[in-house]
């Protein structure tokens, strides 16, 4: 699983006043927290005591921090795309008014390395075969952590009216900053619902695509439009990301399904999907196909009920119509997949489809050892009681 995370991160905190917040207090609080909690050290590269400070150090001594107070409003055009977001309109319905009346802003910038890797620098490095630095997941999450910590500390010193997380184009109220963390969450993974062609908003048929998931798992997530509420779909997309990010985690294989332990929802995973277009760049996506959502009363024709669960350790001949080498290979694959799921505390099962009339489906030519349309493999997430 590859990662393509932004090297430079920024959050803008908007204020109704043009007079600067106490940057000396912010710098001192940050130094104290990093030294006591993490044992990380930062050196002051430059600071004027009022308008800005620049620090370098942190974990592995590769984090650059630049905090700047701007005593004038920034251009409203910088927020146009964010203001068009349905998610932002729901979370901060008065965002446009807050943007129009802000008189100053605090910019918190965090990037990997001593120099920010601009587009020109990245192009030059690519020509000599050098990839972008700071692309590992721990490095990305460390930048998120530092940015979020500084934003939370600045909020304690003086509460802003609004924040703009530019790496995901999310607008958020101050309450969202105080408990910020570097995991996939609404500040780091922007949910963008969309309607199915030919439908109206009143019909409630909506899909979802994320912006920000690729930094964690290498691709964005696209969910096919159904009657399942997009907010619930988003929560399930975060589950998909969490499984992939786990220490022993994995991306659900192409064509397999995943759901919860209580079998309240189910999705089929597709590794081929329409990409997300962002500024002319095509970002690859995983696609989740909703199969079941009991709370919403939704069940897709492609959903295979749990009427016939295959015993992986001793497959029932009437359920699994494979023999000889094909059966041995299928069972070996199922057991390996079950071990993979169990390493992250999840379950794995194989279901047999019952055809109309009560008979079991027969394997079609070309189905292969892993089974065909009459089998469904599902990963069941188990609740972590310690979380």
N, C-alpha and C positions, 0 to 999 in steps of 0.2 A: 504494500500500500504506500503510494507516494504522497508527498505533501507539497502544496504550493501555497505557502502562507505569505502575507505581505510583510516585507522587511520593516517598513516604517508604519507605525501606528499613531493615531492622534485622536484625542477627545477634546472638544471645545465646550467650555462651561460658560454659559451666557449670564450676564448680570445686568440689572437695571441701573447700576451706578458706574460711572467712569473712573472713580478713584480705585487705585490698585488694592488688591488684598495683600496681606502681610506675607510676602514671599520668603522672608527670612524665617518666619515661623513654620511655613510649609517645608522649607528645606531642612530645618532642624528636626521637625517631627519625622520626616522621611529617613534621615540619617539614623535617628534613634531607633526607629522601628526595624530598619534593615539590619542594624548591628545587633540588636537584642534578639529578634525573632529568627533571623536567617543567618546571621554571622557574615553578611556580605558587606564589603567596603566599597565606597565610592569616593572618587577624587573630584574636587571642584575644578572644572576646566576654565570656566569664566562665570562671573556673577557681578551684578551692579547693586545688589541689595534692594532693588525696588521693582525693576521691570522684567528681569529675566535671571535665570541661572542655568548652567549646563554642567552635567555630571557624567562621569564615565567610570564604569566598574561593574559591580554586581556579580552574579554567578558567572564563573569562568572569565570574569573581567572583559565582557564583550557587549555590555548594554550602555547605550548612550541615551541620556535623558536631557531634554531641553524644554524648560517651562518658561512661558512668556506671557506677560500681561499686555493686552492691547486695549488702549484707552479710547476706543472709538468703535462704532458698530461695524460689523463686516457686511459685505454685500449680500442682499437677500437672495441673489441668484445662487449662492453657495448652498442654499437649502431647498431649491426647487424640486429636485428629485426626491428628497426625503419627505417633503410635504405632500407629494403625490401618493405616498405609500398608505395603503389601507390600514396596515398594522400601526404605523405611526399616528394616523388619524384617530385610531381607537385609543391608543395609550396616552397620547398627548393632544386631545382635541383642540386645545387653545394654543398649539405650537406656533401657528402663524402670527397670532397677536403677540406672543412672547418674543418672537424673533423681531417683529417690527419695533418693539419698544426697548430692546436691549441697547445699552450704551457702552458696554465694555465686555471683554471676554478673556478667559484664561485658556491658553493653548498648552496642552500637555502632549509632548511628542516623545516617542520612545522608538529607537531603532537598533538594529544589530550592527556592531562594529563601530569603528571610530568615524567612518564616513557613511552618510546615507546613500544607499544604492539607487540613484536616480535611473530613469529609463536609459539615459545616455551611457551611464556607467555599466548597467546591465548588458546593454548591446555590445559595448566594447569588450567586456569579460567573456561574453558568449562567443565572440569572434576568435578568442584564444583558447576556447574550450574550458573556461572556468564558470561553474554554476553559481547561482545566487547563494550568498551566505545566510546562515541563520534559519535554515529550512526545516530543521528537525522539529517534531511536535513539542518536546520539552523546551526548546528555545523559543518557539512561538508562544507557548503558554507562559513562559517567564516574562516576555514582553507585555502580554496581556495583564499579568499579575501586577507588574510595576506600574503600568498606566492606571489600572483600576485603583491601586493603593493610593497613588498621588491624587486621583480624582476624589476618592472618599475623604482624604485628609483635607483637601481644599474645601470640600463641602462642609466639613466640620468648622473650618475657620470662617467661611461665609457661604451661606446656602445660595446656589445659583437658581435661576428660574427654569432653566432648560439645559440639557446637554445633548451634544451631537457627536455620536461615535462614528467617525468618518470611515473606518475600515469596513463597516457594514451599513452605513447610512441610516442608522437608527437614531430617532429622537426619543429622549427619555426625561422624565421628571426626576428631581433630586432624590426621591425615595428609592429609585432603582439603583443609585450609585452606592448607597451605604453598605449594601451587602453583596457588592460585586465580587465575582470570582472568575477564574480563567477557564471555566468549563464551557461546553456548548450550552448557551442560554439565550434568551431573547436579545441581549445586547451584542452577543458575538455571532449569532446565527439569525439573520433577519428572515422571518416568514413572509412570503409574498403570495397571497391567494390570487387566483385567477378564475374566471368563469369559463365554462365549456362553450365552444362556439354554438350559437343558436339558442342559448338559454338566457334567461333574465335573472336579475338578482332575487326576485321574489320566489323563483323556483328552488333556490338554495342548493344549486348544483355547482360546486366549486372544487378546484384543484389547488395545488400548492407547489411552489418552488422556493428553495432556500437560497440565501446569499450569505455565505460565511462558512458553510459546512466543509467546503473544499479545503480550507485551511487546516481542518482537523483530520479529514479522511480522504483527501485527494479529489473528491468530486462533490458537486452539489446534489441535492435530493429533489426529485420531481415526483409528485403524487398525482395520479390520475383523478380527474373530476368525478365526484360521486355526491350522494346526499349526506355523507358523513361530514359533520361540522369541521371546518378547516382548522379550528383551534385544537380540536382533539387529534386531528391528523398530524399537526405540528408536534404535539407531545410525543406521538409515536415515532416521528422522524428523529427526535432527540434520543429516543431509546435505541434506534438503529445506529446512531452515531456513537452512543455510549458503549455499545457492544463492540464496535470496531476499535474504539480507543482503549479498551481494557488492556491491562498488562498482558494477558493471554488471549486477547480478543481476536476477532475476525470479522470480515465483511460477509454477510449472509450470501452464500453462493447463488449464482445466476439460476433463476427458475425455482429456487426453494422458497419456502414461506416462513414467516415468523409471526408470533403473537404473544399474548400474555398467558400466564399459568392458569388463569381461570377461564381461558378460551372465550374471552369477551370480544376480541378483535383478531383479525388475521390479514396479512398482506403477502402478496407474492413479489419477490424481488427480481428486477430486470437490470442487467448490467449494460444494456444498450438502450439509450434514451435520447430524446431531443436535448441538445446542450442549452445552457443558459447563456444568452448573449449579454455581455457587459462591456460597453464602450467599444464594440466591434470585436471583442475577444470572445471566442467560444469556450465556455467552461463545461467540461463533461459532467454528466449527471448519472446517478443511479435513479431508477424509477421504482416506486412502490405502487403496486396495484391493489387497491382495497378489495378484500374478499368477504370480510365479515365485520360487522359492528353491531353487537346485540343491543346496545343502548340506543343506537340510532335506528334500529329496526332494519338494518341493511344487510343483505346477503347477495353476493354476486353469483351468477350461474356457474362460474368457474370454481366456486368453493366446494371442497370435498369434505363432507361431514365426518365426524369422528366415530362413525358406526363400526368401523373395522380397523382396529389398531394392530399393526404387524408386530409380532414378538421378534425383535431383532436377534435375540439369542437363539431362537428356535422358530424361524418363520413358518407360518401355517401354509401348507401347500395350496389350500383353497383360496388364500389371500394373495400369495406371491407365486405367480405361474412362471417361475424361472427354475431351471434345472442345471445340474452339473456345474461347469466352470462359471457360467453366467450367474448362477445363484451364489456361488462362493465369492465372486468378485463384488456382487451387490452387497452381501452381508458384511464383507470386510470394509467396504466404503461406508456403510451405515454405522458400523462400530467406531470407525475412525472419526466420523463426524460427531457421533455422540460424545466421544472423549473430548473433542474440541469444545463442544458446547458446555460440558460439565466443568471444564477448567475455569470458566467464568461464572459458574453457578447457574447455568441455564440447563434446560432439558431439550431432548431431541426425540422425535418420534416419526414413524412412517405410517401413513394412512392408505388403505386400499379403497378405491372407488367402487361403489355399487351401481351397476348400470340399471336403467329403467327395466322393471319387471322382476327385480330382485336378484339378478345374476351378477357375478363379478366380471369386470371388464377383462378382456384378454389382451395379452401383450401384442402390440402391433409390430410389424417389421420395422427395424431401424430404431426401436426404443432403446436398445443397448442394455448393458448389465445393470445400470442404475435404475431401471424401471421406466415406464412410459406414462401415458396419460392416465392410467388407472392407479398410479401411486402419487402420493403427495408427501414431501418431507417438510416437516415444520419444526422450527426452533421456538421453544416456549421459554420466555423470560420469567425468572423467579424473583419475587420481591426480596430485597436485601433487608432483613429485619433490623440491621444495625444502622441503616441510613436514616 
